């Protein structure tokens, strides 16, 4: 029983991150259907964050009631930034880009987040290129591969790939202008706009990873930090939605799809998934949480092909493979750097421990000579 328990504890972060990727992949398909139905994504974002706050606050009050540290102004400010970059701003940018592009392309752009994080860190002088070592070269090569893969997906189609003949097109009953712009028949100008917004959303999420890691150091209660982030994001998202979408009819959830669009992402993705990601970052670090992103891309590619009638082209597949390879190159370089930094920190501690274990033997020699004693006293 003890061995099974230890195995589960070791696999727990991996299992949770797989669940996170499956839940996020499913929400992308739901959002694409809601966009096709004419639902405002800003209203959907506000509802999602409100439901996430309502779901995470009771959980935080129950599980963190005995170990919750004091909430300082520094914690509140970091929570506000997490709610902005990982909540309201990120979701609004992401869903706007999703309306202009495809679900497959958006998930490919999400896999650029580690490379974008690296570029942002270099620009802010938080990291160095360090091309003299292999890990520095791997991060640069991975970044270039990721960006090249995204450009390949955008500008090159190639031959169409047929996997399954009887696909279900859930978007077919609602062919509107927005969906035509989001499909592969959209003009280049709309695609470029969608790509620009998608990159901005990835930059926003990269900032969330950085700030979330700092928040975990200062406030190591992932239930409470998720509740604070959702609450801040809900306030921000509601203000944005009311400022842009002043039609109150958009706030009415008239059918099952729209109810599912706000309830499922709010509880599962912005609620459970955020808590799981925060816990996994606390246990394994932000790098571990990024490793599972290609699984999400694979799931969305299959689901979009089978249910949304998104065509698979050779250029898209090659571009996605380049992005994934670039992702793992960047992650490999980061892991190598982390190991070196950890080794530098651990070695002095080991030397100190060895020094502390040295036994000092003091031998006292009796002195019988009175002259020697007299000289010593003088």
N, C-alpha and C positions, 0 to 999 in steps of 0.2 A: 504493500500500500504506500509506503514511504517513497519507493522508487517511482511509482506511477505519479505520485503527487509532485515529485521533483521534476519529472519529465514534463508534466503539464505546466509547471511554473516556468520552465525553460522555453516551452513552445507558446506560451500565452501571448506574448507580444506579436509573434508571427501570425497566430490565428486571428487576433483582433485586427491587425492591419489588412489581412485578406478580407475580413468582413467589411472593413471600411471601404476598400476598393470596390467590392460588389455593390454596396449601398450607393456609392457615388456614381457608379456606372448606371445603375437603375434610374437615378434621379435625372441624369442627362437625357434619357429617353423620354421621361415624363415631361420635362421642361420643353423638349422639342414639340411634343404633342400639344402642350399648353400654348406655346407660341403660335402654332398653326391654328389654334382655336381662337386666337385674338386676345388672349389674356395679357394684361400689362405686367411685364417682368419686374418693374419697380414695386408694384403692389404685391406681387408674389414674394419678392425679397423681404418687404416689410412684414408680411404675414409670417414668413418662414422664421425670421429672427424673433418676432413676438412669441410665436409658439415655442421656439427653442428656449427663450428666457423663461417662459411659464413652465417648461418641462425640467430645466436644469436647476432652477432656484430651489424647489423642494428637495431635490436630490442632494444639493450642496448643504442645505440645512440639516438633513438627516445624517449624511455620512461624514461631514466635516465639523459637526457641532462641538466635538471635544478637542480637536487638534487644529482648528482654524486660527492662523496667526492674525495679528491686528492689521486691519486694512488701513494703509497709510496713503498719503497723497501720491506718493511714487507708484504704489500698486494701482491706484485709480487711474493715473495718467497712462500707465502701460496697458491697463485694461481698455481704456478708451482707444488707444492706438491699435490694439488687437481687434477690437470691435470694428474699427474703421478698415484696416488693411486686410483682415481676415474675414470680415463680415460684410458691412454695407457697401463699401466701395468695391471690394473684390467681386461680390455677387452681381452688382449692377453692371459692372464692366463685362464680366464673364457672360451674363445672359444676353446683353446687347450684342456681343460678338457671336454668341450662339445663334441669334436670330439672323445674322448676316452670313454665317458660314455653315458648316456641318458639325454634327456631334463628333465625328471621327477626327476632324481637323482640330477642334477645340481640345480634345483629349491629347492630341499630339503636342499642341502648344503647352499644355500643362506639364508635359515631361521636360520642357525647357527650363523649368523653375530652378533646379540646381545650377545650371549654367548661367542663368540670369542672376542668381544670387551671387555667384562667383564674380561676374562682371561688375555688379553693384558694389561688392566688397572692395574690388580693386579701385574703382572710381572714388570710393569714400576713404581709400587708404587704410582699410581694415584688413586687407590681404595683399599679397604680392604675387606677381606672375611667377617669379622664381624658376626661370627656364633652365637653370643649371642642373636641376635635379629631375628625376624621371616623373615624380608625382606632379611637379609643376607643368611639365610638358603634357602629361595626360589630361590635366584640367583644361589647358588651352586647346588641345586637339579635340577633346570632347565638346567644348563650347562651340568650336568651329563646325564640327560634325552636326551638332544639334541645329544650329542656325541654317546650315546648308540643307539639312533634311526638311526643315520647314519651308524653305524657298523651293525645294524640289516638289513638295506637295502642292504648293501654290501655283507654280508656273508650268509644270509638266504632268500630263495625264498618262500618255502611253496607251497600251492596249487594255481593254476592259477585262477584268478577271471574273469568271462565272464559277461560283461554288455550289449554289443550290438553285434549282429551277423554279420552284413554287414559293416565292417570297410573299410575305404579307405586307401590304402597303397601308399602314394605319393613317397616313397623311392624305391618302387619295381622295376621301370625301371632302376635303377642305383645301383645295388648291387655290391659294390666294397669292397676292403679289409678293408679300413678305417671304413666303415659302419658296417662291421661284427665285428670289434674290439669294436665299440661303442655300439653294441647290447648286449642282455643278454647272447649271446653265446661267448663273449670275454673271454680270459683266465684271471686268477687271477692277473698275473703280470701287464697286461695292465690296469686292473681295479684299482689296487693299485696306479699305476702312475697317473691315472686320478683323483683318490680321493686326492692324495697329491697336485696336481696342483689346484684342486677345493678348497681345504682348504687354499692354498696360495692366491687364488683370493679373498676369503672371508676375509682373514686377510687384504688384500690391501683395500677392500671396507670399512672395519671397520675403518681403518686409515683415509679414506676420510670423514666419518661421523664426526670424532673428529676434523679434520682440517677445514672442512666446517663450523662447529659450531663456531670455533674461527675466521674464516674469516668473518662470518656474524656479529660478534660483532665489528670487526674493520672496515668492509666495508659493511654496511647494504643496499646494492643495488643488489638484487638477479639477475636482468637482466645482469648487468655488471659483477658480479662475475661469472655467468654461461658463459658469453662470454670469460672472461679471462681464465677460466678453459678449455674451449673447444679449445681455441687458443693454450694454452700450451700443451694440450694433442695431438692436431693435429701435432705440430712440433715434439713432442716426438714419436708419432706413425708412422709418415712418416720416421723418421730416423731409427727406428727399422725395418720397412718393407723393406727399401732399403738395410739395412745391411744383412738381413736374406734372403729375396726373391729378388735375383738380376735378375730374369727372367722378362723382361719388358712385356712379353705376359700376365703375371698375372694381370697387371694393366689395361688390356683391358676388358671392360664390354661388353661381346659378346651377352648376351641374357637378356630377361626380368627379370629373377630371380636374376641375379647378379646386375642389376640396382636397383631392389627393395631392395636387401640386403644392399646396401650402402645408398640409398636415404631415405627409411623409418626409419631405426634406427638413421640416422644422423639428420633428421628433427624432428621426433616425440619423440624418446627416449633421445638422447643426446642433443636435442634442447629444445623442449617444456617440456619434463618430468623433465629434470634437473632444469629448471626454476621453475616448480611447486614444486619439492621437496625442493629446496632452500627456496621458499616462505613459504611452510608448516613448515620447520624447524624453520624459523624465527618467525612464528606465534604460533606454538605449541611445538617446540623443537624437537631434534633428536629422542626422544623416540616415539613420535607420528608417525613419518614416518616409523618406523619399524613394527608397529602393523599390517599393511595391507599386509605384505609379504605372509602370508598363503593363501590369496585370489589368488595371482599369482601362487602358487603351485597347487591349485585346478584347475585353468583354464588350466595350462599346462598339468596336468595329464589327463584331459578330452580330450584336443586337440591332445596330443600325442597318446592316445589310439585310437581315431577315425580316425586320418589322417596319423600317422606315423607307425601304427601297433605295437606300444610298448605294450608289454604284462604287464598285471597287476597281481602281485603276492601278496599273503597274507603277506609275509615278508616286501615287499615294502610299503604296506598300513599301517601295524603296525608301521614300522619305521618312516614313514611320520607323523603319528599321534603322536608318541613320540616326534618328533622334534618340532611339532607345540605346543604341551603341554609344552615342555621345554621352547620354545620361550616365551609363555605367562607367565610362572613362572618367568623368568628373567625380563620381562617387568613389571610384577606386583611388584617385589622386587625393581626395579629401580624407579617406580612411588611412592612407599611408601617412599623411601629415599628422593626423590625430594620434597614430601609434607612436610617431617620433616624439611628439610633444609629451605624450604620456610617459614614454621612456625617460625623457629628460627630467620630468618631475619625480619619477619613482626612484631613479638611481641614487640621488642624494639621500633619500629616506632610507634606502637599504644600507648605504654606507654608515649613516647615523645609527641604525639599529645594530649593525655589526660592532660599531665602536662602543655602544652601550653594553654589549654582551661581554666585553673584555673584562676579565677579573683582575683586580689589582691586589697583589699579594704583598703585604708589609711584614717584614721580618724584624723583630726587635732583638737587639743584641745587648745583653746585660753588660754594664761597665763596672769593673771592680777596682779600677785604678783611681785612687783619691786625687792624684794630680790631674788626671784628665777631667775629673768632675769639677775640680777647682778652676781649671782653665776655661771650661765650658761656661761656668757661672760668671767668670770675669768677662 
